[in-house]
Amino acid sequence: METKNYSTKSNWKAKTVQFAGLIAISFAVLISCQKKSDSGTVYATPAPITNPGLIGNCAGCTFAQAQLAQPISRSNYFTIQWNMLGDQTVIQQLQYTYGGYSSAKNYVGQIVLNGTMNVTTPITSYGYSYGCQIPVGQYQITNYNQVGQMTSGGFLSTMQLVATGNGVQVLFTLTGGQIGDLNGSGQITHINGMLTPTTAVINGQQVSCNDPGFYVTY
């Protein structure tokens, strides 16, 4: 008489049911995660900063960034060509509100500053910066650690910036910042404020700066 292996068939059916259950749970979790992460807004993730030394990642720079303006700042020692980035959504709303007319100086929201600083006169211990010697040359400026804010009236929150070049990194604080519109055209032409060096890495050695700062204007 043939003996059927009911035990094997029973185990196979049980495993099949368990496997189907796991697949169903996996799909449920996947769909649930997609719903939770779907905010309806796509944000551009900025490239990470990989330079060594003082430079850190710009915490909070997760909004979609678009160019707001390219203002200029000048002092007796250097000129800075800024690249001011704002929230793309807010910039688009401004353009829509003003019928396509660019009114950058009415922007209110998060900002990121980067650009190029061209030092034309050496900043040494003989001048203002005691311990933070900054030779003539070009330096790349980036945000340090946090996003800035531009409020009504064109005022900028206190921001930390890093200038890197010629084997030197200098951490600056921008205080009392305010945008300007020389032509009355709605465009941001320059940034006024006090740029103060606080810390530097020179030839691999970190030093503290003792400097009253540099007033920058157009």
C-alpha positions in Angstrom: 0.0 0.0 0.0 1.3 3.5 -0.9 1.8 5.8 2.0 1.4 9.5 1.2 3.6 12.0 2.9 1.0 14.4 4.2 3.5 15.9 6.7 5.7 17.2 3.8 2.7 18.7 2.0 1.5 20.3 5.1 4.9 21.9 5.8 5.1 23.1 2.2 1.6 24.7 2.5 2.6 26.4 5.8 5.8 27.8 4.4 3.9 29.1 1.3 1.4 30.9 3.5 4.2 32.4 5.6 6.2 33.5 2.5 3.0 35.2 1.1 2.4 36.9 4.4 6.0 38.3 4.4 5.6 39.7 0.9 2.3 41.3 1.9 3.8 42.9 5.0 6.8 44.1 2.9 4.6 45.9 0.4 2.5 47.4 3.2 5.7 48.9 4.8 7.0 50.1 1.5 3.8 51.9 0.6 3.5 53.3 4.1 7.1 54.7 3.9 6.4 56.2 0.5 3.4 58.0 1.8 5.2 59.4 4.8 8.1 60.7 2.7 6.0 62.1 -0.1 5.7 65.8 0.8 5.0 66.9 -2.8 8.2 69.0 -2.9 11.5 68.0 -4.4 14.5 69.5 -2.8 18.0 69.7 -4.3 20.7 68.4 -2.0 23.8 70.5 -2.2 27.1 68.9 -2.8 29.0 68.2 0.4 32.0 70.3 1.2 35.1 68.2 1.4 37.8 70.8 2.1 39.8 70.1 5.3 40.4 72.5 8.1 37.7 74.9 9.4 35.2 74.2 6.7 32.2 72.3 7.7 28.9 71.2 6.1 26.2 73.9 5.8 23.6 72.5 8.2 20.1 73.1 7.0 21.0 73.7 3.4 18.4 71.3 2.2 16.0 73.7 0.4 16.1 73.9 -3.4 18.6 76.7 -4.1 18.5 79.2 -6.9 20.6 82.3 -7.6 19.1 85.4 -6.1 21.8 87.9 -6.9 25.5 88.5 -7.4 26.3 91.5 -5.2 29.7 93.0 -4.5 31.4 94.1 -1.2 34.6 96.2 -1.0 37.0 97.2 1.7 40.4 98.8 1.7 42.0 95.3 1.5 39.8 93.2 -0.7 36.8 92.9 -3.0 34.2 90.1 -2.7 32.1 89.0 -5.6 29.2 87.2 -3.9 26.9 84.6 -5.2 23.7 84.8 -3.1 21.5 81.8 -3.2 17.9 81.8 -2.0 14.9 79.4 -1.8 13.8 78.6 -5.3 10.1 78.4 -4.3 10.2 81.9 -2.7 12.0 83.3 -5.7 9.5 81.8 -8.1 6.6 83.3 -6.0 8.3 86.7 -6.2 8.6 86.5 -10.0 4.9 85.5 -10.2 3.8 88.3 -7.9 5.6 90.9 -9.8 4.6 89.6 -13.2 8.1 88.4 -14.1 9.8 91.6 -12.9 12.8 90.7 -10.8 12.5 92.2 -7.4 15.3 90.4 -5.5 15.6 93.0 -2.8 12.0 92.1 -1.6 13.1 88.5 -0.9 12.5 87.2 2.6 13.8 83.8 3.5 16.8 81.5 3.8 20.0 82.5 2.0 23.4 80.9 1.4 26.5 83.1 0.5 29.5 82.0 -1.4 31.8 83.7 -3.8 35.4 84.9 -4.4 37.4 87.3 -2.3 40.2 89.1 -4.1 42.8 90.4 -1.5 44.7 93.2 -3.1 46.6 94.4 0.0 48.2 91.9 2.5 46.4 91.7 5.8 49.2 91.0 8.3 50.1 91.7 11.9 51.5 95.0 10.7 47.9 96.1 9.8 44.8 94.9 11.6 45.0 91.1 11.8 47.2 90.0 14.6 48.0 86.3 14.0 45.8 86.0 10.9 48.1 86.9 8.1 46.2 86.8 4.8 48.4 87.2 1.7 47.4 88.8 -1.6 45.5 86.4 -3.8 42.1 84.9 -4.5 40.1 83.1 -1.8 36.9 81.0 -2.2 34.2 81.9 0.3 31.6 79.4 1.5 28.9 79.3 4.3 30.0 77.7 7.5 27.7 75.5 9.5 24.4 77.3 9.1 22.0 79.0 6.7 21.5 82.7 6.8 18.2 84.6 6.9 17.2 87.7 4.9 14.4 89.6 6.6 12.2 92.5 5.5 14.2 95.5 4.6 17.1 93.5 3.3 18.7 92.8 6.6 20.9 89.7 6.9 21.3 87.5 10.0 24.7 87.1 11.5 26.5 84.5 9.4 29.8 82.6 9.5 31.8 82.3 6.4 35.1 80.6 5.5 37.7 82.0 3.0 40.1 79.4 1.6 43.1 79.9 -0.6 46.9 80.2 -0.7 47.3 77.6 2.1 45.1 79.7 4.4 41.6 79.3 5.8 40.0 82.1 7.7 36.7 82.0 9.6 34.8 85.3 9.3 31.7 86.5 11.0 29.4 88.8 9.0 27.4 91.1 11.3 25.1 94.0 10.6 24.7 92.8 7.0 22.2 94.6 4.7 21.7 94.5 1.0 21.8 97.6 -1.2 20.3 98.6 -4.5 22.4 101.3 -6.1 20.3 101.6 -9.2 16.9 101.5 -7.7 16.0 98.7 -10.1 15.0 96.0 -7.6 18.3 94.2 -8.0 20.7 93.6 -5.2 24.0 95.3 -6.1 26.1 95.1 -2.9 26.2 94.0 0.7 27.1 96.3 3.6 28.3 95.0 6.9 31.2 94.1 9.2 33.3 91.2 8.3 35.4 90.1 11.2 38.1 87.3 11.1 37.9 85.1 14.3 40.0 82.0 13.6 42.4 80.9 10.9 44.4 77.8 9.8 47.8 79.0 8.5 50.3 76.4 7.2 48.3 73.7 9.1 48.4 75.6 12.4 45.2 77.0 13.9 45.5 80.5 15.3 43.1 83.0 16.9 42.6 86.4 15.3 42.5 89.7 17.2 40.9 92.0 14.8 38.2 94.7 15.0 37.0 93.7 11.6 36.5 95.3 8.2 33.5 97.4 7.2 32.5 96.3 3.7 30.3 98.3 1.3 29.7 98.8 -2.4 
